[in-house]
Amino acid sequence: MSIQSIGMERYANALNNQYNISQNNPEVEQSQESTQAFSETLQDSLSKVNEMQLKSGEMVKEFASGESQNVHELMISLQKAGTAMQMTTAVRSKAMDAYKKIINMRL
């Protein structure tokens, strides 16, 4: 099981728990729709980053085996994948910081 699938599973569990707690509150139903949109956006973004990583890995294999001689495309692909992973890590860190602050507010 990959880190991405574990993270998404935990995120889905948190959404389900929130939904179960707040089933009778109409204000929360409206926020559920926006949460669902956020969830879809997050999943879509993670899948795009994963695709970039896989594509750059394939390009490295092709270059190493001699199938491709295009160094420029390889370097661009590696740079894009690296930048996307750095941004994903930064967003994850910010989300975790926000989560920790919310948890500390409740105590």
C-alpha positions in Angstrom: 0.0 0.0 0.0 1.5 3.3 -1.0 1.8 6.4 1.1 -0.6 8.2 -1.2 -3.3 5.6 -0.7 -2.8 5.5 3.0 -3.1 9.3 3.2 -6.3 9.3 1.1 -7.8 6.5 3.1 -7.2 8.4 6.3 -8.6 11.6 4.8 -11.7 9.7 3.6 -12.2 8.2 7.1 -12.0 11.7 8.6 -14.6 12.9 6.2 -16.9 10.0 7.0 -16.5 10.7 10.8 -17.3 14.3 10.3 -20.4 13.4 8.3 -21.6 10.9 11.0 -21.2 13.4 13.7 -23.0 16.2 12.0 -25.8 14.4 10.1 -28.6 16.5 11.6 -27.1 20.0 11.2 -28.2 21.7 7.9 -25.3 24.2 8.0 -22.9 21.3 8.0 -24.6 19.7 4.9 -23.7 22.8 2.9 -20.1 22.5 4.1 -20.1 18.9 3.1 -20.5 19.9 -0.5 -17.5 22.2 -0.4 -15.6 19.5 1.5 -16.4 17.0 -1.3 -15.2 19.5 -3.9 -12.0 20.0 -1.9 -11.6 16.2 -1.6 -12.0 15.7 -5.4 -9.5 18.6 -6.1 -7.0 17.0 -3.7 -7.3 13.6 -5.2 -7.0 15.0 -8.7 -3.9 17.0 -7.8 -2.3 13.9 -6.2 -3.0 11.8 -9.2 -1.4 14.4 -11.5 1.7 14.5 -9.4 1.8 10.7 -9.4 1.5 10.7 -13.2 4.4 13.1 -13.5 6.6 10.9 -11.3 5.7 7.8 -13.3 6.3 9.6 -16.6 9.7 10.9 -15.5 10.6 7.4 -14.3 9.7 5.9 -17.6 11.8 8.6 -19.4 14.8 7.8 -17.3 14.4 4.1 -18.1 14.1 4.9 -21.8 17.2 7.1 -21.7 19.2 4.6 -19.7 18.4 1.8 -22.1 19.3 3.9 -25.2 15.7 4.1 -26.6 15.7 7.8 -26.3 18.5 10.4 -26.8 16.5 13.5 -25.9 18.2 14.8 -22.8 16.3 18.1 -22.8 12.9 16.4 -22.5 14.2 14.1 -19.8 15.6 17.0 -17.7 12.4 19.1 -18.2 10.3 16.1 -17.1 12.5 15.5 -14.0 12.4 19.1 -13.1 8.6 19.3 -13.4 8.1 16.1 -11.3 10.5 17.4 -8.7 8.8 20.7 -8.4 5.4 19.1 -8.2 6.6 16.8 -5.4 8.1 19.8 -3.5 4.8 21.7 -3.8 2.8 18.7 -2.7 5.1 18.3 0.3 4.7 22.0 1.2 0.9 21.8 0.9 0.9 18.7 3.1 3.1 20.4 5.7 0.8 23.4 5.8 -2.3 21.2 6.1 -0.7 19.3 9.0 0.2 22.5 10.7 -3.3 23.8 10.4 -4.7 20.5 11.7 -2.4 20.6 14.7 -3.5 24.2 15.5 -7.2 23.2 15.2 -6.6 20.2 17.6 -4.8 22.5 20.1 -7.7 25.0 20.0 -10.1 22.3 21.1 -8.0 21.4 24.2 
